[in-house]
Amino acid sequence: MSDLPTHLIHHPYHPPKGFESVSPPVHKASTVIFPSVAALRSRDWKHKTGYTYGLHGTPTTFTLEARIATLEGGRFCTLAPSGLAAVALVGMALLRAGDEVLIPDNAYGPNKAFAQAELAGWGVTCQLYDPMDPADLAARLSTRTRLVWLEAPGSVTLEFPDLPALVAAVRAHSAAPGGAHPQGVVTALDNTWGAGLAFNAFDLGADVSVQALTKYPSGGADVLMGSVVTNIEALHHRVHACHMRLGYGVSANDAELVLRSLGSMALRYAAQDQATRHLAAWLQGQPHIAAVLHPALPDSPGHAQWRRDCTGAACLFSAVFQPELSQLQIDRFCDSLQLFRLGYSWAGPMSLCVPYDMASLRVTRPWPHKGGLVRFSVGLEAVADLQADLAQALSGLSAPAKGNALQSGLPIHES
């Protein structure tokens, strides 16, 4: 080869084997090179026994999938470009026209929105059920039900359901002669809050566990990624085949960032859990606060189930303000926070908060509180500094305010 560009592309040098480091190597590829036509024809993307195309996996993404499966206590993992993409992937893989999906009323908002828009447009019906009442779920199951979503705890309001009882209701329905979908009913848990650390989704009966790796596994507030994990090989192949047809891929650099963060995940989870419990308990005693919602607090809905099933409680809590405070005052409280910044998502290093209009987000049972709600995500700042920040913002609520910001609308996106 005399031409330099050709020589650079087809260079004969290969580095010596045997290099090993703490961080796995990062493999970037769209095209994968095969040593022969026979190898090209024989490689099988379905079982991940070899490499066929970058979209179907590289050593970097295979490594991350294996570690996420281990984290969840599962056997098979498929990565998706975001947590919501992982949720949508499960629905698209398992549901067909004429089927029905049941979703908790307090589930992650975009999951409900996807079902009520895209899935509905494809002929799949959706019902919302009360996750704190297994009998309500049992009553809604039908011969059309193919997928039941679970979430623990509920998005924003953090009620902790009786997961084994909900799963038992689904299994009893599936076992009833002529009473279930011919292919059975799959239970899928949004396990982003538990993150594979607070409890094992499969020990509590779920068939599929979905996470937004954007949250705890990444931990840096700079990656979007999701995962679908199961112990059931047939379910995995349905999800994996749909994943291939959709062209869902994740970048090697994003996979690298999640792999780098996994080693500190348990430490971060524990530190944020401890700080969150401290702040939630302290806020309970503040005069402007009507209720604090956090599974580890005895008065929070589902506390008994959380105490029975969990070893941790993540970084989220929500505060319900006294009803005499206007939404404008609550918004002003949020604006006056210095360390808790306004922003969606959670489990990153920076503390966050978002106000919500809960009356517009619940269907199966009326929202019991009259005051406005703010959800807090506790980061990795010193807990004393975070408490001081909340205290200074609460002190400003004593000043009079007029008007109501609900007139201009509150955010309803849940993340």
ABEGO torsion letter per residue (X at the ends): XABAAAAAAABABBBBBGBBBABBBBBBBABBBBABAAAAAABBAAAGABBABAAAEBAAAAAAAAAAAAAAGBABBBBBABAAAAAAAAAAAABBBGBBBBBBAABBAAAAAAAABAAAAAGBBBBBBBAABAAAAAAABBAABABBBBBOBBBGAGBBBBAAAAAAAAAAAAABBGABBAAEBBBBBBAAAAGGAABBAAAAGBABBBBBAABAAAGAGABBBBBBBBABAAAAAAAAAAAAAAGBBBBAAAAAAAAAAAAAAAAAAAAAAAAAAAAAAAAAABAABABBBBAABAABBGAAAAAAABABAEABBBBBBBAABBAAAAAAAAAABAABBBEBEBGBABBBBBBBBAAAABAABBBABABBBBBBBBBABBAAAAAAAAAAAAAAAABBBBEBAAAAEBBABBX
